[in-house]
C-alpha cells in the first residue's frame, strides 16, 4: 500500500528523499513529498511502477505493516497541545495521528501537524523567516503560559485574556523571554508607584489625550492601562519605560507652564537625560523667561513672541540663534535700565554723564 504523501512547508528545497528499490534490485532516491502542482509525489509514482520501500530479501510485511496511534496515546506524547487552546489543540492532535499512522515515523507526524492552518494560528511567531523553529512547541506554550501568569500577577488578567495571542509573537520576535518580560513589568510598576498622585493623574491625562488624538476615541487611562501600553518588546531594556517617561515629562511641563507638549517634543526632552527634578526646573525657568522675553520683545518692537517649549528646546539643543537673540534683548533691557538709572541719579545730582549704549 502506497504511503499517502503531503506537502511539508518546512522541508528544504527539493524536499525529503527516501530510498527505494527497483524490481531488479536497483536502488535510488525518490521525493517523498508531493511538489506543488503534482497529483502524486515521485515516490508514489515509482511505487505504482513496481518499486518498493522494502530491501530485497526482507519481509515485505514491513512495507504494508499496520501502524496505529490512538488519540489517547497522542495526548500522552503531546499533553501540552490542548492545555491553552483545546479546540485547535484537538485538531493538531488529529493531524499528528494521521501523519504517524500513514508513515509510522514521529518526524513525519510532526511535519503533518505543522502543515495545517491551525498550527500557524496556535503557534504564531514560532517560525523564523527561513522556516526554522525558534523553539519546540512545548517550550513555546510553557513560555506563553508564564507570560500570562506574570500579567495576571500585575493585575492585567483582562489584558492577558484578550491580547496574549497578539503580544506573545512580538515577544518572540524581540527575543524577550518570560524573565525579561517580568523585569519590564516590574520596572514600569515601580515607576508608577513612585509617582505622586497629582503627577500620576497628569500622566494619565497625557495618555488619554494621545489616545483621543491618535485613535479618535476616548480611553479611560488607569494604572492597568499605563502598564499595558508600556509593554513594548521592540524597545531595549535601557529605554523600557520610554512611553511612561514621555508622559511624565509632558505632565511636568503642564504643571510648570499650564501648556501641553506633543509626543515628539516630550521625546526630545527625554533624550536630554536630565533627572525629573532638573526637567521640572528647566520648564519652570523656560516659562518665566518666555514671559519676560515676549514682553521685552514687544516693548522694543523686535517682533518676537516666545513660548516655554521654544526656550526649553533652545536650552537643551544649544540653539545659538535663539540664545543670541535672547542675549540681545537682555542687553537692550540692561542698557535701558542703565539709562533710566542714570537719568534718575542726574536729577538727584549724584551721577552725570550716563548714556544709552
Order of alpha helices (4+ residues) and beta strands (2+ residues): beta-beta-alpha-alpha-alpha-alpha-alpha-alpha-alpha-alpha-alpha-alpha-alpha-alpha-alpha-alpha-alpha-alpha
